[in-house]
Amino acid sequence: MAEQTTSSIVVDAEPAAVMAVIGDFEAYPEWAKGVKKAEVVAEGADGWADQVFFVLDVSPIRDEYTLAYEWKGDEQVTWSLVSGKMLRSLDGAYVLRDLGNGSTEVTYRLALDVSIPLIGMLKRKGEKILIDTALKGLKKRVESL
């Protein structure tokens, strides 16, 4: 992933609990700010989503798109854009690291490109807002279950 934005947070839960929330896409509108809809459109033999359709409304990004996912146990999930209206590319990952004390460090990496011209600084700011919002929402959701 070129020109990506990265941020991390510590969640007071085991990696499996964190990954279970990440993989529960239908619940995203309840906790992931700006996600209006998340629907699994293809599921893998392992039970994890292969492709998910999203409706997102987080300024400056408003789009409907489909992402393809690759899962690596409770350690990592990566995704890439299959199709979108405004987005030209969207590559990301959640990387989980067991801290051994019932907590998990969650790192979110994101690189996106949109069809409208955005100054690099504005694009990075948008990525940072998306990442920080997602990490805080994920932490709150996992710790509340």
N, C-alpha and C positions, 0 to 999 in steps of 0.2 A: 504494500500500500504506500504510494508516494504521497508526500505532503499530508500526513495524517495528524490528527489531534488526539492526544491521549490524556486520560485522567484516571485516578484510582480512588477507592474508598474501602474502608474496612466494614464488613457486615458481621453482626453478632449471630452467626449461624454457620453450620457445616456447609461445605461446597455443594453437596447433594440438594440441600434445601434451597440454596441460591439458584442452582441450575433448574430446579423444578419450577421456580417462579419465572425464570427467563423463558422456559419452554411452554409456559401456560399462556399462549398468545391471546386466546379469547378474553382473558382477564385484563389485558393491557389497557383498554379504555378506562378501567377502574383506577389505575395508578400511574400510568405513563402519560404525562402531560402532553396534550396535543394529538394523541392517538385517538381518533374517532372510531376506528374499526380495525380489527386484526382478525383475519380469517385464514385458517390453515386450508390451503388448496391442494396440497400433496403431502402425504405422510410416508416416511420411510418404513422399512420392515422392522426397524428398531423401536418404532413408536414415536420417534421425534419427528417434528415437522421438516419436510424437505423444502417446501415453498409456502410462503405466507403473503397474502394480499393485505395491504395497509391503506387506510385513509388517514393522512396526517395534516394537521393544521397548526404549525408552530412558526410564527413569523421569524424569518422571511420565507419559510418554505411551506407551501400548501400543495399537496400532491396526492395522487393515488398511485401506488406502485406495488410490485411483487418482488420479494427477496428470496434467494435460494440459500439454504443453510447447510453447514457441515458441522457435525457434532463430534467431539472427542471426549467421551465420558463426562465426568464432572469437572474437567479441567479447562475446556475451551469450546466455544462455539463461534464460528465465523460466518459471515454472510456477504452476498454480493447482489447487485441489482440485476433482475431478470428483465423487467420492463417498468417504465414510469412515464409520466407526462412531462413534469418539470425537471426531474432528476435525470442526468445523463449517466452518472455513476454513483454508487454508494457501496463502499466496502467497509466492513467493520468487524469487530470481534469483542467478545467478553472473554477475558482470561482470568481464571480463578486459581488462587494459591491458598492452600490450607495452611493456616498459621499455627495449627496444632493445639489450639486452646479453645476450640469451639467457634473460632472466628475465621473468616475468609477475606482475603484481599481480592477485590474485584477491580480489574483494569479494563477500561473501555477504550478501544481504538476506533477511530472513525475518519474516513476520507470520503468527501462527496464532491460532486461537480453538478452544477445546474445548467439548464439550457439558456438561462438569461445571464448576461455578463455580470459578474460580481467581482469587485476588487478583492484580491487575495486576503487582505486583512478582514474584510467583512465576511468572507466565506469561513475563515478560521473562527471568527467570533460566533457565527451561526453554529459551527461544529461544537464549539466549547459550550454554548448554551444547551444544545441537544444532549451532549455527554453529561454535563453537570446535572441537568434535570433528570435524565435517565438514571444516573447513579443514585441520586438522592431518593427518587421514587422507588427504585429497586430495593434500596436499604430499608426504607420505611415499610414497604410491602412485606419483605421477607421477615423482618423483625416483628411484624404485627401478627404473623401466622403462628 
